[in-house]
Amino acid sequence: MKYTYTEKKDTRSGFGAGLAELADTNPNVVALCADLIGSLKMEKFIEKAPERFFQTGIAEANMMGLAAGLTINGKIPFAGTFANFATSRVYDQIRQSIAYSNKNVKIAASHAGVTLGEDGATHQVLEDIGMMKMLPGMTVINPCDYNQTKAATLAAAEHEGPVYLRFGRPVVPVFIPEDMPFEIGKGILLQEGTDVTIVATGHLVWESLLAADELEKEGISCEIINIHTIKPLDEEIILKSVEKTGKLVSAEEHNFLGGLGESIAGVLARRRPTPQEFVAVHDTFGESGTPAELMKKYQIDAEAVVKAVKKIIERTK
């Protein structure tokens, strides 16, 4: 495998590292948190810039309104809480106070997907990407490891307009080089192949690399694209790949309704009809369990990607 790792870290720590760097490099960056400082790794930012931190308590709607207000005087607020509370609980405030008026708020959404784990369905969220990508002007970013999450945080601060930045709780392999460029709206070709295109986001990028390694042993060549920005979607990198392979598997830790795969299907339907298989959670809530157990149960791990690739190859014979 071209990409290997020597350590594992949680992507939320990548966010914390990026935010801490912004404390030093961008005096306009401020941070808000709804009583989850430790969970979102905001401690270093607070140590460096305590006067630029606002603890709102368990009052997420107020936090979003406060964040929107802070932008009026040129501040760049990062408002952090669990992804479930950053979307479902405050969708009205985000729509009306942030998206509608195009406020420069960065919504830092941690503990996304079923890999939140043992906290169960009430805290896991599998519909947030769909909710946020439907808001006009909202940029949606879902990085894959520690290094990419740090880079995404820095890029979000430079981007003008609202951003939904999604990351997770579990430790996962750090495999993206620290110096790999990160450009909002531009996918990354991680591995070239000829038989099938795998387009993955978030934790499923590493799982897709593992799957491709297994498939290569059976003579199946996979092209792998890391889509860290779901909106705006890099249509050209996807279309260029399927022009070569003629088939595509999308892979994500999200409901297949409203997620990355659905966005890709729309592109293919409009611009180049192509057979597609979805590796995603199929219209259900999660449950309590370890991240590995839940990824296996809901068929969003490397094994599921292998099965999807074999299925689409069989379909297109």
Buried (B, 14 or more C-beta within 10 A) or exposed (E): EEBEBEEEBBBBBBBBBBBBBBBEEEEBBBBBBBBBBEBBBBEBBBEBBEEBBBBBEEEBBBBBBBBBBBBEEEBBBBBBBBBBBBBEBBBEBBBEBBBBEBBBBBBBBBBBBBBBBEBBBEBBBBBBBBBBBEBEEBBBBBBBBBBBBBBBBBBBBEBEBBBBBBBBBBBBBBBBEEEEEBEBBBBBEBBEBEBBBBBBBBBBBBBBBBBBBBBBEEEBBBBBBBBBBBBEBBBEBBBBBBEEBBBBBBBBBBBBBBBBBBBBBEBBEEEEEBBBBBBBBEEEBBBBBEBEBBBBBBBBBBBBBBBBBBEBBEEEE
